[in-house]
Amino acid sequence: MPRKKKEGTMTEKTLETKLVENLVELQKIHTNLLEKFDKLSGQIASLLNLFEMTAKTFADNPANQITQKDKEFLEKIDKLLEQNKTIAKGLLLMEEKIRSKPQAQPAQVQMPPQMQYSPMQTAPFQGQLQEEAPAEEFQPSIANFPAQGKPLPKF
């Protein structure tokens, strides 16, 4: 029995030494992590300084802002938008004129006498014929066109 006590105490000592070794290793990892976080915070601070300097440069240097070519391009786009509005108004006026004109009747073609219509030939079938449905009126594909009340967006 005395042997078992000695072996038990040996394991306790080895357990203590292992625990101490693990704690030392953990402290080393913590210090390594702390150094890396310090380095990272320094890099973030330098990145923020870079952003601040860039913002100051953009604010101070008007050459980097809108150039003459950009202004010309924007003016051309504005002209195109105005032309688009004019074309849309013209199309609406054309549509109104077409709607206000009475529908032209198709020209009647002269048929030979054998093929001409006579009421006597169709009299027995008059009760069976159904009336044709009236043709629907022309409906515009876009009911609320922007030129009628809403202005086009400006860019």
C-alpha positions in Angstrom: 0.0 0.0 0.0 2.8 2.5 0.6 3.7 2.3 -3.0 0.3 3.6 -4.2 0.5 6.7 -2.0 3.9 7.5 -3.5 2.6 7.0 -7.0 -0.4 9.2 -6.2 1.8 12.0 -4.9 3.9 11.7 -8.1 0.9 12.2 -10.2 -0.2 15.2 -8.2 3.2 16.7 -8.7 3.2 16.0 -12.4 -0.3 17.4 -12.6 0.8 20.6 -10.9 3.8 21.0 -13.2 1.6 20.4 -16.2 -0.9 23.0 -14.9 1.9 25.5 -14.4 3.3 24.8 -17.9 -0.1 25.3 -19.4 -0.6 28.6 -17.5 2.7 29.9 -18.7 1.9 29.0 -22.3 -1.5 30.7 -22.0 0.2 33.8 -20.7 2.6 33.8 -23.7 -0.4 33.5 -26.0 -2.2 36.4 -24.3 0.9 38.6 -24.5 1.3 37.7 -28.2 -2.4 38.6 -28.8 -2.0 41.9 -27.0 1.0 42.8 -29.2 -1.0 42.0 -32.3 -4.0 44.1 -31.1 -1.6 47.0 -30.5 -0.2 46.7 -34.0 -3.7 46.5 -35.5 -4.9 49.6 -33.6 -1.9 51.5 -34.9 -2.6 50.4 -38.5 -6.3 51.5 -38.1 -5.2 54.9 -36.8 -2.8 55.4 -39.8 -5.7 54.3 -42.2 -8.0 56.9 -40.6 -5.2 59.6 -41.0 -5.0 58.6 -44.7 -8.7 59.1 -45.1 -8.7 62.4 -43.4 -5.8 63.6 -45.6 -7.7 62.4 -48.7 -10.8 64.2 -47.7 -8.9 67.5 -47.1 -7.2 67.1 -50.5 -10.6 66.7 -52.2 -12.0 69.7 -50.4 -9.0 71.9 -51.1 -8.4 70.9 -54.8 -11.2 71.9 -57.1 -9.5 70.3 -60.1 -10.6 66.9 -58.8 -14.3 68.0 -58.7 -16.5 68.6 -61.7 -14.5 69.3 -64.9 -15.6 71.2 -68.0 -16.2 67.9 -69.9 -18.5 66.8 -67.1 -20.5 70.0 -67.4 -20.7 69.6 -71.2 -21.9 66.1 -70.8 -24.6 67.1 -68.3 -25.8 69.9 -70.6 -26.1 67.4 -73.5 -28.2 65.1 -71.3 -30.4 68.0 -70.3 -30.9 68.8 -74.0 -31.8 65.2 -74.7 -34.4 65.3 -71.9 -35.9 68.4 -73.3 -36.1 66.9 -76.8 -37.7 63.8 -75.3 -40.4 66.0 -73.7 -41.0 67.8 -77.0 -41.3 64.5 -78.9 -43.7 63.1 -76.3 -45.9 66.2 -76.5 -45.9 65.9 -80.3 -47.0 62.3 -80.1 -49.8 63.2 -77.8 -51.0 65.9 -80.1 -50.9 63.5 -83.0 -52.9 60.9 -81.0 -55.6 63.5 -80.2 -55.9 64.5 -83.8 -56.3 60.8 -84.9 -58.9 60.2 -82.3 -60.9 63.3 -83.2 -61.0 62.4 -87.0 -64.1 60.3 -88.0 -63.1 56.8 -89.1 -63.0 56.6 -92.9 -65.4 54.1 -94.4 -63.7 51.5 -96.6 -64.4 52.0 -100.3 -67.1 49.7 -101.7 -66.1 47.3 -104.4 -68.4 46.7 -107.3 -69.3 43.0 -107.6 -70.7 41.2 -110.5 -74.5 40.8 -110.4 -74.3 37.1 -109.6 -72.5 37.9 -106.3 -74.4 41.0 -105.2 -76.5 40.8 -102.1 -80.2 40.5 -102.3 -82.5 40.4 -99.3 -84.6 37.7 -100.8 -81.8 35.2 -100.7 -81.1 35.6 -97.0 -84.6 36.0 -95.7 -85.0 32.5 -94.3 -81.8 32.9 -92.2 -82.5 36.3 -90.7 -83.7 34.8 -87.4 -80.5 32.8 -87.0 -78.0 35.6 -87.5 -76.5 37.3 -84.4 -75.7 41.0 -84.3 -72.0 41.7 -84.5 -70.5 43.3 -81.4 -69.5 46.9 -82.0 -65.7 47.4 -82.5 -63.9 48.6 -79.4 -62.5 52.1 -79.5 -58.7 52.6 -79.6 -57.2 52.6 -76.2 -53.7 54.1 -75.6 -51.1 51.7 -74.4 -50.0 54.2 -71.7 -52.9 55.8 -70.0 -51.0 58.4 -68.0 -48.1 59.6 -70.1 -45.6 61.7 -68.0 -46.0 64.8 -70.3 -49.6 65.3 -69.3 -49.0 66.4 -65.8 -45.8 64.9 -64.3 -42.5 66.4 -65.3 -39.6 64.1 -66.2 -36.9 63.8 -63.6 -33.8 66.1 -63.9 -30.4 64.6 -63.5 
